[in-house]
Amino acid sequence: MTTQAEQARARIAKLETEIDLQREVLRNLENDKRLAQRYLNTILDPLTRLPLEISSEIFLQTLDTPFPEPGALRVPMLLLSICHAWTDIALSTSALWAAIDIFFSGTQGLKELLPIWFGRAQNRPLSISLGGGRFDQDITSVIWSHRQRLKHLEIVDVDGDVQSEMGVRSLWGGTSLGPLPSLRTLTIRGMGVWVEDDELSPEPFSLRHILELLRLSPDLIECLFSQMEFFDDVDANEILVLPKLRRLRFEGPSTHPHFGGVALKHLSLPGLEVLSASLPDRDVDDNLFSFLKRSSPPLRELISHSETLDPVHLVAYLSLIPDLRRFELQNTLGQVKEELLAVLADSPSLVPHLTTVVIHLHPISDSFWTALLRPLAARPTQVFHLMVPFRLSASQMPAPDLIAAFKKLAVDGPRVIVKAILEPWEHAFD
């Protein structure tokens, strides 16, 4: 009995050995098949017969976002898994690797991947988006080691350290910064904080940390701050001068009267051409007015998000920016919009180069259409864009005599164009 059992065990062991050998043969055959398939793909693939410049451009068109994610199923890494030829093209196309979206909630292996990714970008300027959770110092240390090449930086929904005594978020979580000589665009989007009545309030950030980043970026051209309230922890007399900044935008709740004003209090931007901010009402400290006087910028475009706006203040602002070409009014009450039209009609010498006025309307009233006619007749404005949520019904359109007047003015003068934001609809009175 024992002998028979031993023979059976030996037989089983031999079979297991044979099975392992056959499995190894099968694995080798499957690998050979994959290699043969990749080789066949290379032979049949029309991309392999194109010049590298053209195939590289085709690969670049597969990027569907300015900041690609570093995933195996995402371009550009997906291109490495098709065939040897595609791998060679992808690795030879440095522009594919010049941007990346870094999500801090899923950074496993990212510390090792980033140097490889940036190396594939060769000497190209880098575009980096940071988001999703707290800063990982191991990751940020790799990023900042390439800061000399950083051209576009976006920071989205990132938790920094919370300074509990002030309730203010810093941005870097203790990471040491250094000069950013190549940085041209900076975007920072806060998460916002839900307050009473289910209203999303801008998130408080330390202005000192923001100014530190701006100070390290002397050649910055464009800057956007969204859903951020700046806590003024800066010396009252500190002014940061950024002569090369051309476009500055603050985005947030229209009901927040100080939005952006605290930052403008400490900035001088003599080259600014585009500003999007809340214009202060008469009851708040007017940091914007002081900013415009101090900077004397050649402002070409102004976008206001204010819900209320005093006409006297408006005249004061506009008198400081005589080169203004485009003025957009968002989120304001109907009365304020009609007051703006009255200011433009009564002061034709104010902002004499103004060619485009954009007004967001909701709701729209008969009195607005009547008020609109006066500045159209008084100024050389080329276009009045009226933005509405949806297509206007017949009852919301101006009276027939006003339509006739608008069309008459459009022959040699300004055009009135109404456009819906939430559906494809546009109507021109010409």
C-alpha positions as CSV (number, residue, x, y, z in Angstrom):
1,M,0.0,0.0,0.0
2,T,2.8,2.4,0.9
3,T,4.7,1.6,-2.3
4,Q,1.5,2.3,-4.4
5,A,1.0,5.7,-2.6
6,E,4.6,6.6,-3.2
7,Q,4.3,5.7,-6.9
8,A,1.2,7.8,-7.2
9,R,2.9,10.8,-5.5
10,A,5.8,10.5,-7.8
11,R,3.5,10.3,-10.8
12,I,1.7,13.5,-9.6
13,A,5.0,15.3,-9.0
14,K,6.1,14.4,-12.5
15,L,2.9,15.6,-14.0
16,E,3.1,18.9,-12.1
17,T,6.6,19.4,-13.4
18,E,5.4,18.7,-17.0
19,I,2.4,21.1,-16.5
20,D,4.8,23.9,-15.2
21,L,7.0,23.3,-18.3
22,Q,4.0,23.5,-20.6
23,R,2.8,26.6,-18.9
24,E,6.2,28.2,-19.4
25,V,6.0,27.2,-23.1
26,L,2.5,28.7,-23.4
27,R,3.6,31.9,-21.8
28,N,6.5,32.2,-24.2
29,L,4.2,31.5,-27.1
30,E,1.8,34.1,-25.9
31,N,4.6,36.6,-25.6
32,D,5.9,35.8,-29.0
33,K,2.4,36.2,-30.4
34,R,2.1,39.7,-28.8
35,L,5.5,40.7,-30.2
36,A,4.4,39.4,-33.7
37,Q,1.2,41.3,-33.4
38,R,3.0,44.5,-32.5
39,Y,5.3,44.0,-35.4
40,L,2.4,43.4,-37.7
41,N,0.7,46.6,-36.4
42,T,3.9,48.4,-37.1
43,I,4.0,47.2,-40.7
44,L,0.4,47.9,-41.4
45,D,0.1,51.1,-39.4
46,P,0.1,54.2,-41.8
47,L,1.5,56.3,-39.0
48,T,4.8,54.5,-39.3
49,R,5.1,55.6,-42.9
50,L,4.6,59.3,-42.1
51,P,7.4,61.8,-41.3
52,L,7.9,62.1,-37.5
53,E,6.7,65.7,-37.6
54,I,3.3,64.7,-38.9
55,S,2.8,61.6,-36.7
56,S,3.9,63.6,-33.7
57,E,1.3,66.3,-34.5
58,I,-1.4,63.5,-34.8
59,F,-0.4,62.3,-31.4
60,L,-0.7,65.8,-30.0
61,Q,-4.3,66.0,-31.3
62,T,-5.2,63.1,-29.1
63,L,-4.7,65.2,-26.0
64,D,-8.2,66.1,-24.8
65,T,-7.2,68.3,-21.9
66,P,-4.4,70.9,-21.3
67,F,-3.3,68.9,-18.3
68,P,-3.2,65.1,-19.1
69,E,-3.5,62.6,-16.3
70,P,-0.6,60.2,-15.7
71,G,-2.7,57.0,-16.1
72,A,-1.9,53.9,-18.1
73,L,-5.3,54.3,-19.9
74,R,-4.8,58.0,-20.6
75,V,-2.9,59.7,-23.3
76,P,0.1,60.0,-23.5
77,M,0.9,56.9,-21.5
78,L,-1.7,54.9,-23.4
79,L,0.3,55.5,-26.6
80,L,3.2,53.5,-25.2
81,S,1.1,50.3,-25.1
82,I,0.1,50.0,-28.8
83,C,3.2,48.9,-30.6
84,H,7.0,49.7,-30.7
85,A,6.5,52.2,-33.5
86,W,3.9,54.2,-31.5
87,T,6.1,54.0,-28.4
88,D,9.1,55.4,-30.4
89,I,6.9,58.2,-31.8
90,A,5.4,59.1,-28.3
91,L,8.8,59.2,-26.7
92,S,10.2,61.3,-29.5
93,T,7.3,63.8,-29.1
94,S,8.5,65.9,-26.2
95,A,5.4,68.1,-26.3
96,L,3.3,65.2,-25.2
97,W,5.0,65.2,-21.8
98,A,5.2,69.0,-21.3
99,A,2.0,69.0,-19.2
100,I,0.6,66.9,-16.4
101,D,-2.4,66.8,-14.0
102,I,-1.3,65.8,-10.5
103,F,-4.0,64.6,-8.1
104,F,-2.7,64.4,-4.6
105,S,-5.3,61.9,-3.4
106,G,-3.7,59.2,-5.7
107,T,0.0,59.7,-5.7
108,Q,1.2,56.1,-5.5
109,G,4.3,55.8,-7.7
110,L,4.1,59.4,-8.7
111,K,7.3,60.4,-7.0
112,E,9.2,57.9,-9.2
113,L,7.2,58.7,-12.4
114,L,7.5,62.5,-12.4
115,P,11.3,62.7,-13.1
116,I,10.8,60.2,-16.0
117,W,7.8,62.3,-17.3
118,F,9.6,65.6,-17.1
119,G,12.7,64.0,-18.7
120,R,10.6,63.0,-21.7
121,A,9.6,66.6,-22.0
122,Q,13.3,67.4,-22.6
123,N,13.8,71.1,-22.3
124,R,10.3,72.2,-23.0
125,P,8.5,74.6,-20.6
126,L,6.2,72.7,-18.2
127,S,2.5,73.1,-17.5
128,I,1.4,71.6,-14.2
129,S,-2.0,71.3,-12.5
130,L,-2.1,70.4,-8.8
131,G,-5.4,69.3,-7.2
132,G,-7.3,67.0,-4.9
133,G,-6.3,67.1,-1.2
134,R,-3.3,68.1,0.8
135,F,0.1,68.9,-0.7
136,D,2.4,65.9,-0.7
137,Q,5.9,67.3,0.1
138,D,7.7,64.4,-1.6
139,I,5.7,65.3,-4.8
140,T,6.1,69.0,-4.5
141,S,9.8,68.7,-3.9
142,V,10.1,66.9,-7.3
143,I,8.0,69.6,-9.0
144,W,9.9,72.5,-7.5
145,S,13.2,71.0,-8.6
146,H,11.9,71.7,-12.1
147,R,10.6,75.1,-11.3
148,Q,13.0,76.9,-13.7
149,R,11.0,75.4,-16.5
150,L,7.5,75.9,-15.0
151,K,5.5,78.1,-17.4
152,H,1.8,77.4,-16.5
153,L,0.7,76.5,-13.0
154,E,-2.8,75.6,-11.9
155,I,-3.8,74.9,-8.3
156,V,-7.3,73.5,-7.8
157,D,-9.1,72.3,-4.7
158,V,-5.8,71.8,-2.7
159,D,-5.9,71.9,1.1
160,G,-3.0,73.7,2.6
161,D,-2.2,74.1,6.3
162,V,-5.0,75.5,8.3
163,Q,-3.8,78.3,10.6
164,S,-6.4,77.7,13.3
165,E,-5.9,81.0,15.1
166,M,-7.1,82.9,12.0
167,G,-9.0,80.2,10.2
168,V,-7.0,80.9,7.1
169,R,-5.5,78.5,4.6
170,S,-1.9,78.8,3.5
171,L,-1.1,77.2,0.2
172,W,2.1,75.3,0.4
173,G,1.9,73.1,3.5
174,G,5.4,74.0,4.6
175,T,7.0,73.4,1.2
176,S,9.9,75.8,0.5
177,L,9.5,77.8,-2.6
178,G,12.1,79.3,-5.0
179,P,12.2,81.6,-8.0
180,L,9.8,80.9,-10.9
181,P,11.5,82.8,-13.7
182,S,9.6,81.2,-16.5
183,L,6.1,81.3,-15.0
184,R,3.6,83.1,-17.3
185,T,0.2,82.0,-16.1
186,L,-1.1,81.2,-12.6
187,T,-4.5,79.9,-11.7
188,I,-5.7,79.2,-8.2
189,R,-9.2,77.9,-7.5
190,G,-10.4,77.5,-3.9
191,M,-13.0,75.0,-2.9
192,G,-15.4,77.5,-1.4
193,V,-17.1,77.1,1.9
194,W,-20.8,76.4,2.4
195,V,-22.5,78.9,4.7
196,E,-26.0,79.7,5.8
197,D,-28.8,79.6,3.2
198,D,-26.8,77.0,1.2
199,E,-24.6,79.8,-0.2
200,L,-21.1,79.0,-1.4
201,S,-18.7,81.5,0.1
202,P,-15.1,82.1,-1.1
203,E,-12.5,80.2,0.9
204,P,-10.1,82.4,3.0
205,F,-6.5,82.2,2.0
206,S,-3.4,83.9,3.5
207,L,-2.7,86.9,1.2
208,R,0.9,86.8,2.5
209,H,1.5,83.4,0.9
210,I,-0.2,84.5,-2.4
211,L,2.0,87.6,-2.6
212,E,5.1,85.4,-1.9
213,L,4.3,83.3,-4.9
214,L,3.7,86.4,-7.1
215,R,6.9,87.9,-5.9
216,L,8.8,84.8,-7.1
217,S,7.2,85.2,-10.6
218,P,8.4,88.5,-12.0
219,D,7.5,87.6,-15.6
220,L,3.9,86.6,-14.8
221,I,1.5,87.7,-17.5
222,E,-1.9,86.3,-16.5
223,C,-3.4,85.4,-13.1
224,L,-6.8,84.0,-12.1
225,F,-8.1,83.6,-8.5
226,S,-11.4,81.8,-8.1
227,Q,-13.6,81.2,-5.0
228,M,-10.9,82.8,-2.8
229,E,-11.2,85.4,-0.1
230,F,-7.9,87.0,0.9
231,F,-7.2,87.4,4.5
232,D,-5.0,90.5,4.8
233,D,-2.1,89.4,6.9
234,V,0.3,91.7,5.1
235,D,1.9,94.9,6.3
236,A,-0.4,97.9,5.5
237,N,2.2,99.7,3.5
238,E,3.5,96.7,1.5
239,I,3.0,97.1,-2.3
240,L,4.1,94.5,-4.8
241,V,4.9,95.8,-8.2
242,L,4.5,93.4,-11.2
243,P,5.1,95.4,-14.3
244,K,4.6,92.5,-16.7
245,L,1.2,91.3,-15.5
246,R,-1.3,91.9,-18.2
247,R,-4.5,90.0,-17.2
248,L,-5.9,89.7,-13.6
249,R,-9.2,88.0,-12.9
250,F,-11.0,87.4,-9.6
251,E,-14.0,85.1,-9.8
252,G,-16.4,84.4,-7.0
253,P,-19.9,85.2,-5.5
254,S,-21.2,88.5,-6.8
255,T,-22.6,89.3,-3.3
256,H,-19.2,89.5,-1.8
257,P,-18.3,93.3,-1.9
258,H,-14.6,92.9,-1.0
259,F,-13.9,90.2,-3.5
260,G,-10.4,90.9,-5.0
261,G,-10.2,94.3,-3.3
262,V,-7.9,93.1,-0.5
263,A,-5.4,91.8,-3.0
264,L,-5.5,95.0,-5.1
265,K,-4.7,97.0,-1.9
266,H,-1.2,95.6,-2.0
267,L,-0.6,95.5,-5.8
268,S,0.7,97.9,-8.4
269,L,0.3,96.6,-12.0
270,P,1.4,99.4,-14.4
271,G,1.0,97.1,-17.4
272,L,-2.4,95.6,-16.7
273,E,-4.7,95.4,-19.7
274,V,-7.6,93.1,-18.5
275,L,-9.2,93.2,-15.0
276,S,-12.2,91.2,-13.8
277,A,-13.3,92.0,-10.3
278,S,-16.1,93.2,-8.1
279,L,-16.3,97.0,-8.2
280,P,-16.9,98.3,-4.7
281,D,-20.1,100.0,-3.6
282,R,-20.1,103.4,-1.9
283,D,-20.2,101.8,1.6
284,V,-16.9,99.9,1.4
285,D,-13.3,100.8,1.4
286,D,-12.4,101.6,-2.2
287,N,-9.2,99.6,-2.8
288,L,-9.9,99.5,-6.5
289,F,-9.9,103.3,-6.9
290,S,-6.5,103.5,-5.0
291,F,-5.2,100.7,-7.1
292,L,-6.1,102.4,-10.4
293,K,-4.6,105.7,-9.3
294,R,-1.4,104.0,-8.1
295,S,-0.9,101.7,-11.1
296,S,-2.2,104.0,-13.9
297,P,-2.6,100.8,-16.1
298,P,-3.4,100.9,-19.8
299,L,-6.6,98.9,-19.1
300,R,-8.4,97.8,-22.2
301,E,-11.0,95.5,-20.7
302,L,-12.9,95.7,-17.4
303,I,-15.4,93.0,-16.2
304,S,-17.5,93.9,-13.1
305,H,-19.2,91.3,-11.0
306,S,-20.8,93.7,-8.5
307,E,-24.5,93.4,-7.6
308,T,-24.7,97.1,-6.8
309,L,-22.7,100.0,-8.1
310,D,-22.9,103.7,-7.4
311,P,-23.0,105.8,-10.6
312,V,-20.6,108.4,-9.0
313,H,-18.1,105.7,-8.2
314,L,-18.5,104.3,-11.7
315,V,-17.6,107.7,-13.3
316,A,-14.6,107.9,-11.0
317,Y,-13.4,104.5,-12.0
318,L,-13.9,105.1,-15.7
319,S,-12.1,108.4,-15.6
320,L,-9.0,106.6,-14.5
321,I,-9.0,104.2,-17.4
322,P,-9.4,106.3,-20.6
323,D,-8.1,103.6,-22.8
324,L,-10.9,101.2,-22.0
325,R,-12.2,99.3,-25.1
326,R,-14.5,96.7,-23.6
327,F,-16.7,96.9,-20.5
328,E,-18.7,93.9,-19.2
329,L,-21.3,94.1,-16.4
330,Q,-22.3,90.9,-14.7
331,N,-24.6,89.9,-11.9
332,T,-25.9,93.5,-11.3
333,L,-29.4,94.7,-10.5
334,G,-31.5,96.1,-13.3
335,Q,-31.5,99.6,-11.9
336,V,-27.7,99.6,-11.9
337,K,-27.6,98.6,-15.6
338,E,-29.9,101.5,-16.5
339,E,-27.7,103.8,-14.4
340,L,-24.7,102.6,-16.4
341,L,-26.5,103.4,-19.7
342,A,-27.3,106.9,-18.4
343,V,-23.7,107.5,-17.4
344,L,-22.5,106.5,-20.9
345,A,-25.2,108.6,-22.5
346,D,-24.5,111.7,-20.4
347,S,-20.7,111.6,-20.5
348,P,-19.8,110.8,-24.2
349,S,-16.2,112.0,-23.5
350,L,-15.8,109.3,-20.7
351,V,-13.8,106.3,-22.0
352,P,-13.8,107.7,-25.5
353,H,-12.3,104.5,-27.0
354,L,-15.0,102.2,-25.7
355,T,-16.2,100.0,-28.6
356,T,-17.9,97.0,-26.9
357,V,-20.3,96.9,-23.9
358,V,-21.5,93.6,-22.6
359,I,-24.4,93.5,-20.2
360,H,-25.8,90.4,-18.6
361,L,-29.6,90.8,-18.3
362,H,-32.0,88.8,-16.1
363,P,-34.8,89.8,-15.9
364,I,-35.3,92.3,-18.7
365,S,-37.7,95.2,-18.5
366,D,-39.3,97.6,-21.0
367,S,-37.5,100.5,-19.3
368,F,-34.1,98.9,-20.1
369,W,-34.8,98.9,-23.8
370,T,-35.7,102.6,-23.6
371,A,-32.6,103.4,-21.6
372,L,-30.4,101.6,-24.1
373,L,-31.3,103.9,-27.0
374,R,-29.7,107.0,-25.5
375,P,-26.0,105.8,-25.2
376,L,-26.3,104.1,-28.6
377,A,-27.1,107.5,-30.2
378,A,-24.6,109.4,-28.1
379,R,-21.5,107.3,-28.4
380,P,-19.4,105.7,-31.1
381,T,-19.7,102.3,-29.5
382,Q,-19.6,99.6,-32.1
383,V,-21.4,96.7,-30.4
384,F,-23.7,96.3,-27.4
385,H,-23.9,92.6,-26.4
386,L,-26.8,91.7,-24.2
387,M,-26.4,88.3,-22.5
388,V,-29.6,86.6,-21.4
389,P,-30.1,83.1,-19.9
390,F,-32.5,81.9,-22.5
391,R,-34.1,82.9,-25.8
392,L,-36.2,86.0,-25.4
393,S,-39.9,85.6,-26.0
394,A,-41.9,88.1,-28.2
395,S,-43.1,89.8,-25.1
396,Q,-39.6,90.4,-23.8
397,M,-38.4,92.0,-27.0
398,P,-38.4,95.8,-27.4
399,A,-41.4,97.6,-28.8
400,P,-41.6,97.9,-32.6
401,D,-40.6,101.6,-32.6
402,L,-37.5,100.8,-30.5
403,I,-36.6,97.9,-32.9
404,A,-36.8,100.3,-35.8
405,A,-34.6,102.8,-34.0
406,F,-32.0,100.1,-33.2
407,K,-31.9,99.0,-36.9
408,K,-31.6,102.6,-38.1
409,L,-28.6,103.2,-35.8
410,A,-27.0,99.9,-36.9
411,V,-26.7,101.1,-40.5
412,D,-23.8,103.3,-39.8
413,G,-23.3,102.9,-36.1
414,P,-23.6,100.5,-33.2
415,R,-25.2,97.1,-33.4
416,V,-27.3,95.5,-30.6
417,I,-26.9,91.8,-30.3
418,V,-28.8,89.6,-27.8
419,K,-27.3,86.2,-27.1
420,A,-28.5,83.4,-24.9
421,I,-26.0,81.8,-22.5
422,L,-27.8,78.5,-21.8
423,E,-29.0,77.6,-25.3
424,P,-27.9,78.3,-28.9
425,W,-29.7,81.5,-29.7
426,E,-28.7,84.9,-31.0
427,H,-30.6,87.9,-32.4
428,A,-29.2,91.1,-33.9
429,F,-31.2,94.3,-34.4
430,D,-29.8,95.3,-37.8
